[in-house]
């Protein structure tokens, strides 16, 4: 049985961003994927992607029902914008 370690949202984000930068970015940052959501299981390092992230998180949750997931919009600084403009990241 997997033990649960409490993490605050900043730590979850930090772990996901580290996984993305170290292992995932070079696999997914292609022009055809720009704007898609990549969902990362911060405990296993597994990831899935789709246009909105909904199917990706369903897929990962089937594998790890108690996983902690974090979403990153490929090629952008933020996952979503409300009343603003989404800026592309400089990878």
N, CA, C and O atoms as CSV, one atom per row, in Angstrom:
chain,resi,resn,atom,element,x,y,z
A,1,UNK,N,N,0.840,-1.187,0.000
A,1,UNK,CA,C,0.000,0.000,0.000
A,1,UNK,C,C,0.882,1.246,0.000
A,1,UNK,O,O,1.884,1.317,0.712
A,2,UNK,N,N,0.499,2.199,-0.791
A,2,UNK,CA,C,1.261,3.432,-0.938
A,2,UNK,C,C,0.981,4.350,0.245
A,2,UNK,O,O,-0.177,4.583,0.592
A,3,UNK,N,N,2.045,4.876,0.870
A,3,UNK,CA,C,1.838,5.812,1.972
A,3,UNK,C,C,1.632,7.207,1.410
A,3,UNK,O,O,2.206,7.565,0.381
A,4,UNK,N,N,0.809,7.990,2.093
A,4,UNK,CA,C,0.476,9.323,1.628
A,4,UNK,C,C,1.318,10.351,2.369
A,4,UNK,O,O,1.294,10.414,3.598
A,5,UNK,N,N,2.054,11.147,1.626
A,5,UNK,CA,C,2.837,12.236,2.186
A,5,UNK,C,C,2.142,13.526,1.762
A,5,UNK,O,O,1.903,13.754,0.576
A,6,UNK,N,N,1.823,14.359,2.734
A,6,UNK,CA,C,1.143,15.602,2.424
A,6,UNK,C,C,2.101,16.582,1.756
A,6,UNK,O,O,3.211,16.815,2.235
A,7,UNK,N,N,1.651,17.149,0.647
A,7,UNK,CA,C,2.432,18.154,-0.074
A,7,UNK,C,C,1.548,19.364,-0.312
A,7,UNK,O,O,0.365,19.222,-0.621
A,8,UNK,N,N,2.116,20.552,-0.170
A,8,UNK,CA,C,1.328,21.733,-0.503
A,8,UNK,C,C,1.344,21.923,-2.019
A,8,UNK,O,O,2.111,21.271,-2.729
A,9,UNK,N,N,0.497,22.813,-2.500
A,9,UNK,CA,C,0.360,22.981,-3.945
A,9,UNK,C,C,1.647,23.465,-4.596
A,9,UNK,O,O,1.923,23.120,-5.745
A,10,UNK,N,N,2.441,24.260,-3.878
A,10,UNK,CA,C,3.705,24.736,-4.433
A,10,UNK,C,C,4.689,23.585,-4.635
A,10,UNK,O,O,5.422,23.563,-5.624
A,11,UNK,N,N,4.710,22.631,-3.705
A,11,UNK,CA,C,5.609,21.486,-3.832
A,11,UNK,C,C,5.170,20.565,-4.966
A,11,UNK,O,O,6.007,20.031,-5.694
A,12,UNK,N,N,3.868,20.379,-5.115
A,12,UNK,CA,C,3.353,19.579,-6.234
A,12,UNK,C,C,3.776,20.227,-7.552
A,12,UNK,O,O,4.251,19.542,-8.458
A,13,UNK,N,N,3.604,21.540,-7.659
A,13,UNK,CA,C,3.985,22.268,-8.878
A,13,UNK,C,C,5.482,22.155,-9.124
A,13,UNK,O,O,5.900,21.921,-10.258
A,14,UNK,N,N,6.297,22.315,-8.089
A,14,UNK,CA,C,7.752,22.244,-8.237
A,14,UNK,C,C,8.177,20.881,-8.763
A,14,UNK,O,O,9.002,20.789,-9.672
A,15,UNK,N,N,7.610,19.821,-8.188
A,15,UNK,CA,C,7.967,18.464,-8.626
A,15,UNK,C,C,7.553,18.218,-10.071
A,15,UNK,O,O,8.306,17.631,-10.848
A,16,UNK,N,N,6.353,18.668,-10.426
A,16,UNK,CA,C,5.876,18.485,-11.800
A,16,UNK,C,C,6.745,19.258,-12.786
A,16,UNK,O,O,7.103,18.737,-13.842
A,17,UNK,N,N,7.078,20.478,-12.451
A,17,UNK,CA,C,7.903,21.298,-13.351
A,17,UNK,C,C,9.300,20.710,-13.505
A,17,UNK,O,O,9.879,20.771,-14.589
A,18,UNK,N,N,9.844,20.146,-12.443
A,18,UNK,CA,C,11.150,19.483,-12.544
A,18,UNK,C,C,11.076,18.269,-13.465
A,18,UNK,O,O,11.945,18.078,-14.316
A,19,UNK,N,N,10.034,17.447,-13.295
A,19,UNK,CA,C,9.863,16.287,-14.180
A,19,UNK,C,C,9.723,16.741,-15.631
A,19,UNK,O,O,10.315,16.152,-16.536
A,20,UNK,N,N,8.941,17.786,-15.839
A,20,UNK,CA,C,8.723,18.290,-17.198
A,20,UNK,C,C,10.038,18.767,-17.808
A,20,UNK,O,O,10.368,18.410,-18.939
A,21,UNK,N,N,10.777,19.564,-17.066
A,21,UNK,CA,C,12.027,20.121,-17.591
A,21,UNK,C,C,13.088,19.053,-17.821
A,21,UNK,O,O,13.827,19.123,-18.803
A,22,UNK,N,N,13.175,18.072,-16.936
A,22,UNK,CA,C,14.241,17.075,-17.005
A,22,UNK,C,C,13.940,15.900,-17.933
A,22,UNK,O,O,14.859,15.342,-18.532
A,23,UNK,N,N,12.651,15.509,-18.063
A,23,UNK,CA,C,12.363,14.277,-18.793
A,23,UNK,C,C,11.303,14.380,-19.877
A,23,UNK,O,O,11.339,13.628,-20.851
A,24,UNK,N,N,10.365,15.299,-19.721
A,24,UNK,CA,C,9.192,15.274,-20.593
A,24,UNK,C,C,9.270,16.294,-21.717
A,24,UNK,O,O,8.872,16.001,-22.845
A,25,UNK,N,N,9.772,17.477,-21.429
A,25,UNK,CA,C,9.771,18.583,-22.407
A,25,UNK,C,C,10.320,18.153,-23.767
A,25,UNK,O,O,9.695,18.419,-24.794
A,26,UNK,N,N,11.479,17.492,-23.787
A,26,UNK,CA,C,12.106,17.145,-25.063
A,26,UNK,C,C,11.287,16.131,-25.865
A,26,UNK,O,O,11.466,16.003,-27.076
A,27,UNK,N,N,10.393,15.414,-25.188
A,27,UNK,CA,C,9.554,14.443,-25.896
A,27,UNK,C,C,8.280,15.060,-26.467
A,27,UNK,O,O,7.773,14.593,-27.487
A,28,UNK,N,N,7.754,16.111,-25.818
A,28,UNK,CA,C,6.435,16.614,-26.207
A,28,UNK,C,C,6.431,17.971,-26.899
A,28,UNK,O,O,5.479,18.289,-27.612
A,29,UNK,N,N,7.463,18.773,-26.708
A,29,UNK,CA,C,7.432,20.120,-27.286
A,29,UNK,C,C,7.782,20.094,-28.766
A,29,UNK,O,O,8.915,20.338,-29.181
A,30,UNK,N,N,6.752,19.787,-29.533
A,30,UNK,CA,C,6.807,19.807,-30.988
A,30,UNK,C,C,5.672,20.699,-31.457
A,30,UNK,O,O,4.675,20.861,-30.754
A,31,UNK,N,N,5.816,21.269,-32.620
A,31,UNK,CA,C,4.813,22.227,-33.103
A,31,UNK,C,C,3.403,21.642,-33.075
A,31,UNK,O,O,2.459,22.359,-32.743
A,32,UNK,N,N,3.228,20.368,-33.411
A,32,UNK,CA,C,1.886,19.779,-33.446
A,32,UNK,C,C,1.267,19.610,-32.056
A,32,UNK,O,O,0.062,19.385,-31.939
A,33,UNK,N,N,2.086,19.717,-31.001
A,33,UNK,CA,C,1.579,19.579,-29.639
A,33,UNK,C,C,1.389,20.913,-28.915
A,33,UNK,O,O,0.839,20.942,-27.814
A,34,UNK,N,N,1.834,22.010,-29.516
A,34,UNK,CA,C,1.747,23.311,-28.848
A,34,UNK,C,C,0.297,23.614,-28.482
A,34,UNK,O,O,-0.603,23.508,-29.316
A,35,UNK,N,N,0.089,23.990,-27.231
A,35,UNK,CA,C,-1.243,24.310,-26.731
A,35,UNK,C,C,-1.965,23.145,-26.091
A,35,UNK,O,O,-2.961,23.351,-25.398
A,36,UNK,N,N,-1.494,21.924,-26.301
A,36,UNK,CA,C,-2.106,20.771,-25.639
A,36,UNK,C,C,-1.709,20.760,-24.163
A,36,UNK,O,O,-0.731,21.391,-23.762
A,37,UNK,N,N,-2.483,20.034,-23.371
A,37,UNK,CA,C,-2.183,19.877,-21.947
A,37,UNK,C,C,-1.452,18.565,-21.728
A,37,UNK,O,O,-1.860,17.522,-22.238
A,38,UNK,N,N,-0.375,18.625,-20.971
A,38,UNK,CA,C,0.299,17.418,-20.521
A,38,UNK,C,C,0.014,17.306,-19.023
A,38,UNK,O,O,0.256,18.246,-18.266
A,39,UNK,N,N,-0.493,16.166,-18.611
A,39,UNK,CA,C,-0.803,15.909,-17.209
A,39,UNK,C,C,0.268,14.952,-16.688
A,39,UNK,O,O,0.546,13.917,-17.293
A,40,UNK,N,N,0.858,15.322,-15.558
A,40,UNK,CA,C,1.981,14.566,-14.997
A,40,UNK,C,C,1.578,13.996,-13.650
A,40,UNK,O,O,1.058,14.709,-12.792
A,41,UNK,N,N,1.824,12.699,-13.471
A,41,UNK,CA,C,1.683,12.062,-12.162
A,41,UNK,C,C,3.006,12.309,-11.449
A,41,UNK,O,O,4.027,11.735,-11.830
A,42,UNK,N,N,3.005,13.149,-10.425
A,42,UNK,CA,C,4.269,13.542,-9.799
A,42,UNK,C,C,4.901,12.416,-8.992
A,42,UNK,O,O,6.071,12.509,-8.619
A,43,UNK,N,N,4.149,11.355,-8.717
A,43,UNK,CA,C,4.698,10.245,-7.944
A,43,UNK,C,C,5.384,9.213,-8.827
A,43,UNK,O,O,6.401,8.638,-8.440
A,44,UNK,N,N,4.828,8.976,-10.016
A,44,UNK,CA,C,5.390,7.950,-10.894
A,44,UNK,C,C,6.201,8.536,-12.043
A,44,UNK,O,O,7.029,7.844,-12.636
A,45,UNK,N,N,5.967,9.805,-12.359
A,45,UNK,CA,C,6.628,10.421,-13.499
A,45,UNK,C,C,5.928,10.130,-14.815
A,45,UNK,O,O,6.350,10.619,-15.863
A,46,UNK,N,N,4.858,9.334,-14.773
A,46,UNK,CA,C,4.112,9.059,-16.001
A,46,UNK,C,C,3.367,10.305,-16.425
A,46,UNK,O,O,3.041,11.155,-15.596
A,47,UNK,N,N,3.096,10.417,-17.716
A,47,UNK,CA,C,2.346,11.566,-18.210
A,47,UNK,C,C,1.484,11.142,-19.383
A,47,UNK,O,O,1.712,10.111,-20.016
A,48,UNK,N,N,0.490,11.967,-19.651
A,48,UNK,CA,C,-0.387,11.780,-20.806
A,48,UNK,C,C,-0.774,13.173,-21.270
A,48,UNK,O,O,-0.739,14.129,-20.495
A,49,UNK,N,N,-1.142,13.281,-22.536
A,49,UNK,CA,C,-1.529,14.606,-23.038
A,49,UNK,C,C,-2.712,14.498,-23.983
A,49,UNK,O,O,-2.924,13.482,-24.644
A,50,UNK,N,N,-3.469,15.575,-24.023
A,50,UNK,CA,C,-4.549,15.752,-24.977
A,50,UNK,C,C,-4.878,17.239,-25.044
A,50,UNK,O,O,-4.191,18.059,-24.434
A,51,UNK,N,N,-5.908,17.578,-25.770
A,51,UNK,CA,C,-6.216,18.995,-25.995
A,51,UNK,C,C,-6.577,19.724,-24.701
A,51,UNK,O,O,-6.137,20.855,-24.495
A,52,UNK,N,N,-7.370,19.099,-23.827
A,52,UNK,CA,C,-7.836,19.778,-22.614
A,52,UNK,C,C,-7.253,19.229,-21.320
A,52,UNK,O,O,-7.318,19.889,-20.283
A,53,UNK,N,N,-6.688,18.037,-21.369
A,53,UNK,CA,C,-6.164,17.391,-20.168
A,53,UNK,C,C,-7.155,16.457,-19.502
A,53,UNK,O,O,-6.770,15.675,-18.632
A,54,UNK,N,N,-8.424,16.519,-19.890
A,54,UNK,CA,C,-9.438,15.696,-19.232
A,54,UNK,C,C,-9.247,14.202,-19.492
A,54,UNK,O,O,-9.267,13.398,-18.560
A,55,UNK,N,N,-9.064,13.839,-20.745
A,55,UNK,CA,C,-8.849,12.420,-21.060
A,55,UNK,C,C,-7.507,11.945,-20.509
A,55,UNK,O,O,-7.375,10.794,-20.091
A,56,UNK,N,N,-6.525,12.820,-20.510
A,56,UNK,CA,C,-5.199,12.461,-19.995
A,56,UNK,C,C,-5.262,12.124,-18.515
A,56,UNK,O,O,-4.672,11.136,-18.077
A,57,UNK,N,N,-5.976,12.939,-17.737
A,57,UNK,CA,C,-6.059,12.665,-16.304
A,57,UNK,C,C,-6.891,11.413,-16.040
A,57,UNK,O,O,-6.593,10.669,-15.106
A,58,UNK,N,N,-7.924,11.165,-16.840
A,58,UNK,CA,C,-8.706,9.921,-16.688
A,58,UNK,C,C,-7.801,8.711,-16.914
A,58,UNK,O,O,-7.842,7.744,-16.154
A,59,UNK,N,N,-6.989,8.775,-17.960
A,59,UNK,CA,C,-6.067,7.685,-18.288
A,59,UNK,C,C,-5.087,7.438,-17.136
A,59,UNK,O,O,-4.882,6.293,-16.734
A,60,UNK,N,N,-4.486,8.503,-16.608
A,60,UNK,CA,C,-3.520,8.351,-15.518
A,60,UNK,C,C,-4.193,7.877,-14.236
A,60,UNK,O,O,-3.615,7.090,-13.486
A,61,UNK,N,N,-5.413,8.353,-13.981
A,61,UNK,CA,C,-6.119,7.947,-12.764
A,61,UNK,C,C,-6.481,6.458,-12.798
A,61,UNK,O,O,-6.545,5.814,-11.751
A,62,UNK,N,N,-6.716,5.915,-13.986
A,62,UNK,CA,C,-6.968,4.464,-14.094
A,62,UNK,C,C,-5.752,3.672,-13.625
A,62,UNK,O,O,-5.891,2.621,-12.999
A,63,UNK,N,N,-4.561,4.181,-13.930
A,63,UNK,CA,C,-3.325,3.503,-13.538
A,63,UNK,C,C,-2.987,3.733,-12.071
A,63,UNK,O,O,-2.498,2.824,-11.400
A,64,UNK,N,N,-3.243,4.937,-11.568
A,64,UNK,CA,C,-2.872,5.315,-10.202
A,64,UNK,C,C,-4.006,6.149,-9.607
A,64,UNK,O,O,-3.953,7.379,-9.633
A,65,UNK,N,N,-5.044,5.474,-9.064
A,65,UNK,CA,C,-6.227,6.186,-8.572
A,65,UNK,C,C,-5.930,7.235,-7.495
A,65,UNK,O,O,-6.668,8.212,-7.370
A,66,UNK,N,N,-4.882,7.046,-6.736
A,66,UNK,CA,C,-4.547,7.999,-5.675
A,66,UNK,C,C,-3.408,8.937,-6.058
A,66,UNK,O,O,-2.816,9.585,-5.194
A,67,UNK,N,N,-3.102,9.009,-7.342
A,67,UNK,CA,C,-1.988,9.830,-7.803
A,67,UNK,C,C,-2.234,11.312,-7.606
A,67,UNK,O,O,-3.368,11.757,-7.433
A,68,UNK,N,N,-1.154,12.060,-7.638
A,68,UNK,CA,C,-1.234,13.523,-7.600
A,68,UNK,C,C,-0.808,14.025,-8.964
A,68,UNK,O,O,0.297,13.747,-9.431
A,69,UNK,N,N,-1.693,14.761,-9.586
A,69,UNK,CA,C,-1.511,15.159,-10.970
A,69,UNK,C,C,-1.375,16.672,-11.082
A,69,UNK,O,O,-1.951,17.433,-10.305
A,70,UNK,N,N,-0.594,17.078,-12.076
A,70,UNK,CA,C,-0.374,18.499,-12.338
A,70,UNK,C,C,-0.373,18.687,-13.835
A,70,UNK,O,O,0.213,17.888,-14.565
A,71,UNK,N,N,-1.029,19.744,-14.304
A,71,UNK,CA,C,-1.125,20.005,-15.731
A,71,UNK,C,C,-0.271,21.172,-16.173
A,71,UNK,O,O,-0.178,22.189,-15.486
A,72,UNK,N,N,0.353,21.013,-17.331
A,72,UNK,CA,C,1.155,22.065,-17.947
A,72,UNK,C,C,0.704,22.185,-19.402
A,72,UNK,O,O,0.601,21.185,-20.113
A,73,UNK,N,N,0.433,23.428,-19.841
A,73,UNK,CA,C,0.081,23.642,-21.247
A,73,UNK,C,C,1.382,23.726,-22.034
A,73,UNK,O,O,2.223,24.583,-21.764
A,74,UNK,N,N,1.544,22.844,-22.996
A,74,UNK,CA,C,2.784,22.734,-23.760
A,74,UNK,C,C,3.043,24.026,-24.533
A,74,UNK,O,O,2.218,24.486,-25.323
A,75,UNK,N,N,4.234,24.593,-24.269
A,75,UNK,CA,C,4.670,25.771,-24.989
A,75,UNK,C,C,4.191,27.094,-24.433
A,75,UNK,O,O,4.473,28.142,-25.015
A,76,UNK,N,N,3.466,27.076,-23.308
A,76,UNK,CA,C,2.929,28.300,-22.733
A,76,UNK,C,C,3.345,28.458,-21.282
A,76,UNK,O,O,3.688,27.487,-20.608
A,77,UNK,N,N,3.309,29.713,-20.807
A,77,UNK,CA,C,3.688,30.013,-19.428
A,77,UNK,C,C,2.591,29.657,-18.434
A,77,UNK,O,O,2.871,29.447,-17.254
A,78,UNK,N,N,1.345,29.588,-18.897
A,78,UNK,CA,C,0.214,29.288,-18.014
A,78,UNK,C,C,-0.686,28.266,-18.680
A,78,UNK,O,O,-0.701,28.132,-19.903
A,79,UNK,N,N,-1.436,27.545,-17.856
A,79,UNK,CA,C,-2.355,26.543,-18.380
A,79,UNK,C,C,-3.620,27.183,-18.950
A,79,UNK,O,O,-4.228,26.642,-19.873
A,80,UNK,N,N,-4.020,28.343,-18.399
A,80,UNK,CA,C,-5.227,29.021,-18.860
A,80,UNK,C,C,-5.111,30.505,-18.573
A,80,UNK,O,O,-4.308,30.927,-17.741
A,81,UNK,N,N,-5.919,31.293,-19.269
A,81,UNK,CA,C,-5.964,32.734,-19.040
A,81,UNK,C,C,-7.425,33.161,-18.968
A,81,UNK,O,O,-8.258,32.727,-19.764
A,82,UNK,N,N,-7.713,34.014,-18.003
A,82,UNK,CA,C,-9.066,34.556,-17.872
A,82,UNK,C,C,-8.984,36.041,-18.189
A,82,UNK,O,O,-8.394,36.820,-17.441
A,83,UNK,N,N,-9.576,36.414,-19.297
A,83,UNK,CA,C,-9.592,37.819,-19.682
A,83,UNK,C,C,-8.231,38.364,-20.085
A,83,UNK,O,O,-8.018,39.576,-20.041
A,84,UNK,N,N,-7.316,37.503,-20.473
A,84,UNK,CA,C,-5.989,37.958,-20.865
A,84,UNK,C,C,-5.488,37.194,-22.071
A,84,UNK,O,O,-6.240,36.497,-22.752
A,85,UNK,N,N,-4.217,37.343,-22.314
A,85,UNK,CA,C,-3.569,36.696,-23.452
A,85,UNK,C,C,-2.583,35.664,-22.920
A,85,UNK,O,O,-1.850,35.929,-21.967
A,86,UNK,N,N,-2.569,34.511,-23.528
A,86,UNK,CA,C,-1.631,33.475,-23.115
A,86,UNK,C,C,-0.310,33.711,-23.824
A,86,UNK,O,O,-0.258,33.802,-25.051
A,87,UNK,N,N,0.770,33.811,-23.032
A,87,UNK,CA,C,2.109,34.023,-23.574
A,87,UNK,C,C,2.796,32.686,-23.813
A,87,UNK,O,O,2.714,31.773,-22.992
A,88,UNK,N,N,3.470,32.588,-24.948
A,88,UNK,CA,C,4.274,31.401,-25.229
A,88,UNK,C,C,5.515,31.437,-24.359
A,88,UNK,O,O,6.055,32.507,-24.081
A,89,UNK,N,N,5.965,30.274,-23.930
A,89,UNK,CA,C,7.200,30.200,-23.146
A,89,UNK,C,C,8.385,30.213,-24.097
A,89,UNK,O,O,8.249,29.930,-25.288
A,90,UNK,N,N,9.535,30.540,-23.560
A,90,UNK,CA,C,10.765,30.528,-24.357
A,90,UNK,C,C,11.556,29.304,-23.931
A,90,UNK,O,O,12.374,29.377,-23.014
A,91,UNK,N,N,11.317,28.187,-24.589
A,91,UNK,CA,C,11.945,26.911,-24.211
A,91,UNK,C,C,13.373,26.824,-24.647
A,91,UNK,O,O,14.033,25.814,-24.402
